[in-house]
Amino acid sequence: MVVDTPCQPLMNRSPEAGWRRLFSAGSRDAHGMPLPIEPEIGDIVFIRVTVRPFLEVASATRSWTNHVGIVVGERGGEPLIAESTFPLSRVTTMSRFLARSDRGACVIARLKQPLDAAQRRRLVAAAMRRIGVVYDTGFNLASRRQFCSRFVREVVRDATRIVLGDVETFDMLLRRNPDHPLGFWKIWYFGRIPWHRRTVTPASLLDSGALRVVADTRTCDRGQPRLRMRAAGQARRRVGDAVT
């Protein structure tokens, strides 16, 4: 895998302590775990972050995944992931990205349409243009800020014209899950949930027909390597499958 554009992992700036506790989880130490596949530029990596706001996103969308990033290159043999995260969008290593996921598990999906060299260059450039953008805690598709699924969706769209996932309102999301408790979101939005706000979710991206899953580690046993390659042609697992 070749890096089309130099990408240096960016350091988080120190945000206000309370927000940092809400959005931070997992070890910063690299796991050094070898991948069973060679990730390619444009591969999309879905994880499950175990802090409250992200778990609420997973619950509201009835999905396993609640965070997503995209491969933009490598350094020293390790894939680099571009992501929108709190407080700023950045580039990080695969090992640090997976360290934030429940049990280190992930799903890696690849566009069914192979990327040519020009598309890979455009994809990396599109991601780099969005680095350093403030995270949107309101998950608003019309905001000048960014959030993870919007970041990945727009990077892929700009590079390939492929549109991943469905744009939905909060009302549409929660109508499909009427038993989901609203207490957290009422507090999150200071008592007024923006029902007509348009957004896009990691679950919607993973459910896109334009993607195929090439690795899925959610069903791996404890103590075993958490990344395994999906058999060629195996039906794409839906995001809503329970973690086993």
Buried (B, 14 or more C-beta within 10 A) or exposed (E): BEBBBEBEEBEBEEBEEEBEEBBBBBEEEEBEBEBBBEBBBBBBBBBBBBBBBBBBBBBBBBBBBBBBBBBBBBBEEBBBBBBBBBBBBBBBBBBBBBBBBBBBBBBBBBBEEEBEEEBBBBBBBBBBEBBEBBBBBBBBBEBEBBBBBBBBBBBBEBBBEBBBBEBBBBEBBBEEEEEBEEEBBEEBBEEEBBEEBBBBBBBBBBBBEBBBBBBBBBEBEEEEEBBBBBEEEEEBBEBBEEEE
